[in-house]
Amino acid sequence: MGRSRRSSIVQDIASKSTGTHELPVYTDDLLKILSNIEPNWKVESLQSDNCSNDSRYEEYLDYLAQLDSKNGYYTSLREKTSRINNKLELILNKFQAISADTEEFKQSTGYLAKRLQESEDTYSQIQTELKYFQNLDPISRKLNHYSSPNIVLKDSFNQNFVKIDESLKFLEEHPDYLEADSYRIRFKQCLIRACSLVSNYLNNQIKTLNTEITAKLNAGSTQLTANSHDALLYNKFATVAPTYKLLIGSIIERDDYDEVESILRDCFTTYFQSRSKLLKDAIRLQLNQTVVKSNRTVKFIQDNLLYFENLAHREYHLFSQFYPTSDDVELRFNEWCMELFEPLHDCVRSRILRENSISTICDSITLLNKYYQMEENSPEYELQFKHVKIDMMFKPILKECQSRLIFRSQIYVEENIYRYKPRVNSFIIRHRKAPKEVKQKANDLDEISSSFFQLEEFNSAYPPLVYGIALLSKIYQMVNSVVFDDIAHTIVHDCIMSLKKAFDMVSNNSTINLLDTQLALLKNLLLIRDQIQNFDIQYISKETYLDFSGLLKGINDIRKRSLSIFQMGFDSVPKIISNMVDARLELIAELRNTITSITNTAADQITKEYLSVSSPEFDILEQNMNLRNSIETNLVSLFEQIGSFIASDEVKSHLVDAVQQEVVSRYANYYETLADMPAVDAQKLSEIMYIDVFQNFINNQTAKLLVNE
């Protein structure tokens, strides 16, 4: 059995042999198997004496020999590999030891490396910061030894500005450094010195240019055309603008310091003074020409407003070529324009102070109001007055006109309303729509009120009332609202007082119907109320005045020797009295009183003596019949009489209702008195109208009047 199996293995190997005696190629699986072979394993010799001579096993024996050889080779390879692995492990252990030593060294030297880096950073910082201090001496020497004014045009001079700024900024950020305050002061002195050099150069440029232009203007004053004159004033003057603007910027950028701000202010002053000197002759010539040409105040103001507005815009265009625009720079320009326009302000002020016509003053204010129609900071305002504040420049003229208007308005009210002396025809005939009386008044009064007297509504009104309404209409929105409210209050109060004065005078005249007078008074009061409502005013006015009554009392007490000098000095100090007066309440009170008076007068005309119970002998039936007849007759005439004065159906209806209620109230008192009198026959009492019947009767009469109306 064993023999046949060995033969089968050999045959299998032989069948897979390529026919050569070389060793077959081992697969990966064979390598794995060989790797597990024990290195000391020995292949027993399979040869025997019996088969040594057998040639059939020669190939097998060769295979075994090769196998033995390869086994020895791989055994040796494994041994070498093992030795290499041991060496690698030894090397790895040494490497780990070296790494540990290196890490230990790194840790031991890390602090020193950190200190070294800190020292290097400190050195770099010292070198960087030290230059801020080292800049001082060379800059100081240069600034103190500059002799030529043109040095400010060189780049090295600008570099000094940069170094000074850097050093000052550093010292302000590090105030705890040794002698930082001292260095900051010295650098600031260098900055002031540098700005002064720039300022001196710029001022000399402006003054030299001003002298040249002035000389040319004086030399050709009679030969220069308008264009040549403008060319000298603007084109010639603008030749130094680029250099000036570049250098002035170096001062403006550093105007945070008070000393530099003062230097900058001096530059502005020099520029503005030069421009003022060049323009003063042209401004004086313009004002003189308009004074001669413009006889009317409005025309005079209009011509000069146009000229000076154009002048301001041209000056700003020139100014913007010399100075970089900013809010502060533009503010300085506008303030200078206010000074430049002072001759205009003085000339217009002189003209306005001589102007007595309220209409002319109002026209002047209207001319100026176009600059004040927009609210400040609104988009429209910024668009129109973005750079040149024309409204601010003409504000003194507007205030002067408004002050003059207020003054003339107060005189107007004083002369034409407060001091008005009413006549009978002023209060009575006018309500009859008689032709307007010829007024020998000032032209100012005719200009304001003549157009109002032509209106149907005012033609029959009391003259002072028309004067007041006309004045308010003229000055409305021409002055401050508070001032207008005060003038309106004064006019309402004075009109009421004048109406009452005229009413008292006319009511004492027995030839004039009292009810007509009362109705005329009511008509004028209603006209005041209706017209005042058209103006947006506050009726409450504060009146403040000095009370000297204590002084007079003290003098009288001293005469009587009842008061010492010291006590008199204490008690006689004038007192400030402030009263709040409500013109609306005053007007309403007068309306109520007038309506009550009309109601009583009309009721008297209707009832007459028909409700009298004082007579010892009276026939109540006859009185009742006469009262009915009087109501039927007088109520119609009363309605017509009211209608001749009052145009409002609502007011007429209220008046008739008030008269009706008054008559009914009187009849009720009369009837109750009769009922309480024992002497009155009850039969007769029952035959007269009861209170409700009487009220229905008069209601029916009133209803007929209203229907017919």
C-alpha positions, 0 to 999 in steps of 0.5 A, a space after each residue: 500500500 505504501 509503495 503505491 501511494 508514493 508512486 502516485 505522488 511522484 506521478 502527480 508531480 511528474 505530470 505537472 512537470 514541464 519536462 525539465 529538471 528545474 524546481 517548479 514555481 511556488 505559489 503563495 500558498 506554498 510560501 505560507 506552508 514553508 514559512 511554518 516549517 520548523 527551521 530545524 526540521 530534517 528530511 530523512 533520506 528516502 533512499 535505501 539500498 534497495 532503490 539506489 540503483 533504481 533509475 526510476 527514482 532519479 527524478 524524485 531524488 533530484 527533487 528531494 535534493 533541490 527541496 533540501 537545498 531550498 529548505 536550507 536557503 529559506 532557513 538561512 533567510 529566516 535566520 537573517 530576517 530574525 537577526 535584522 528584526 532584532 537589530 531594528 528593535 534595538 534601533 527603535 529602542 535607541 530612537 525612542 530613548 533619543 526622542 525622550 532625551 530630545 523632548 526633555 531637552 526641548 522642555 528644559 530649553 523652552 523657557 529660554 527660547 521664549 525669553 529670547 523671542 520676547 527679547 527680540 520682540 522688545 528690541 523690535 518694539 523699542 526700535 519702532 517706538 524710539 523713532 517717534 522720540 528721535 524725530 524731534 531733534 531733526 524736525 526742530 532743527 529744520 523748522 527753526 532754520 527754514 529761511 525761504 517761505 517756499 520751503 512749504 512747497 517741498 515734499 520734505 516739509 510735508 514729510 515733517 508733518 507726517 512725522 509730527 502727526 505720528 509722534 503726537 498720536 503715539 504720545 497721546 496713546 502712551 501717556 505713561 511713558 517717561 517724559 511723554 508730556 514733555 515730548 508731546 509739548 515739544 512736538 506740538 510746538 513743532 506742529 504750530 511752527 510748521 502750520 505758522 510757516 504754511 499760514 504765513 506763505 498763504 497770507 502773503 500770497 493772498 495779500 500780494 495778489 490783492 495788492 496787484 488786483 487793487 492796483 489794476 482796478 485803480 489804474 483802469 477804473 474808468 476804462 475797465 469793462 464789466 467783463 474785465 472787472 469780473 476777470 480781475 476779481 475772480 479769474 485773476 484771484 483764482 490763479 493761486 487757488 490750487 496751491 492754496 487749497 493743497 496747503 490750507 488742507 494741511 492746516 484744516 486736517 490738524 485744527 483739533 488743537 486750539 493754536 492751530 485753530 487760531 492759525 486757521 482762523 487767521 487764514 480765513 480772516 486774511 482771505 475774507 478781508 482781501 475779498 471784502 476790500 476788493 468788493 466794497 467799491 462794487 457793493 457801494 456802487 450797486 447800492 448808490 445806483 439802486 438808490 437813484 434808480 429805484 424810488 419805490 422801496 419794493 423795487 429797491 429791495 428787489 434789485 438788491 436782493 437779486 444782485 447780492 444773491 448772485 454775488 453770494 453764489 459767485 463768491 462761494 464758487 471762488 471760495 470753494 476753489 481755495 478751501 475744501 468744503 465742509 460744514 464748518 468751512 461753509 459756516 465760516 463763509 456764510 458768516 462772512 457773507 453776513 458781514 459782507 451784506 451789512 451795507 445792504 442791511 443798513 441801506 434797507 434798514 434806513 429805507 424801511 424806517 422811513 417807510 410808513 405804508 403798511 402795503 409797501 412793507 407787506 409787499 417787501 415781506 412777500 418779496 423776502 418770504 420766498 426764501 422762507 417757504 421751506 422748513 429747515 433741514 427739509 430736502 427742498 431746503 437742502 437743495 436750494 440752500 445746500 451751501 449758500 444760506 441766502 435765507 440767513 443772509 437776508 434774515 436781518 432785512 426780513 426782521 427789520 421789515 417785520 418790526 416796522 410792520 408791527 410798529 406801523 400796525 400798532 399805530 394803525 390800530 391806535 389811530 383808526 380803531 382805538 382813537 376812532 370817534 364814532 358818529 351817528 351816521 358811522 354806526 346807524 346809516 351804514 347799516 342802511 347801506 347808504 353811500 360810503 362816507 368820504 374819509 379824510 384819512 391817510 393814504 395807508 388807511 385807504 390802501 388797506 381798507 378801500 377794497 373791503 368797503 367795496 364788498 357787500 359784506 363790509 359796506 354796511 359795517 362799522 368802520 373800525 371793524 372794517 379797518 381791523 379786519 382789513 389790517 389782519 388780512 393784510 399782515 396775515 402770515 407776514 409776522 410771527 404767529 405769536 405777534 399776529 395773535 397779539 395784534 389780532 387780540 388787540 384789534 378784537 378788543 378795541 373793536 368791541 370797545 369802539 362798538 360799545 362806545 358808538 352804541 352807547 352814544 347812539 342808544 341815548 339818541 331818542 330819535 333812533 330806534 333802539 332795536 335798530 341800534 341793537 341789531 346793528 351792534 349784533 351784526 357787527 359783532 357777528 361779523 367780527 366773529 366770522 372774520 376772526 375765525 378765518 385766521 388761525 389765532 390763539 385768542 388768549 393773550 398775555 398782557 404784562 405791565 407795571 403797576 405804579 399804584 404803590 408809588 402814588 400811595 406811598 407819596 400820599 402816605 408820606 404827605 400824611 406822615 403815616 409812613 416812613 421813607 424806608 417803608 415807602 421805598 419797600 412798598 412803592 416798588 413797581 409791580 409786574 402785573 401779568 393778565 391772561 385775556 381771552 378775546 374769544 370769551 370777551 366776544 362771546 360775552 358781548 354777543 350774549 349780552 347783545 342778544 339778551 338786550 335785543 330779546 328784551 327790546 323786541 319783547 317790550 315792543 310786542 307786549 307793550 303795556 298789555 301785560 300790566 296789572 298795576 293799573 287799578 282798573 284794567 280789562 283783562 279781556 281787552 288786554 288779551 285781545 290787544 296782545 294778540 293783535 300786537 303779536 300778529 302785527 309786530 312779530 311780522 315787522 320784527 322779523 322784517 326788521 331783523 332781516 334787514 340787519 341779519 343775513 343768516 337764516 340760522 341767526 334770525 331763527 334763533 333771535 325769533 325763538 328767543 323773542 318768542 320764549 321771552 314773550 311766553 315767559 312774560 305771559 306766563 308770569 302775567 297769567 299766574 299773577 292774575 290767577 293769584 289776585 282775588 279781585 280778578 273774576 274767574 270767569 274773565 280769567 277763563 276767557 283769556 288764553 291759557 299759557 299753553 294756548 298762548 304758546 301755541 298761538 305764538 308758535 303758529 305765528 312764528 311758523 307762518 313767518 318762517 314758512 313765508 321766508 
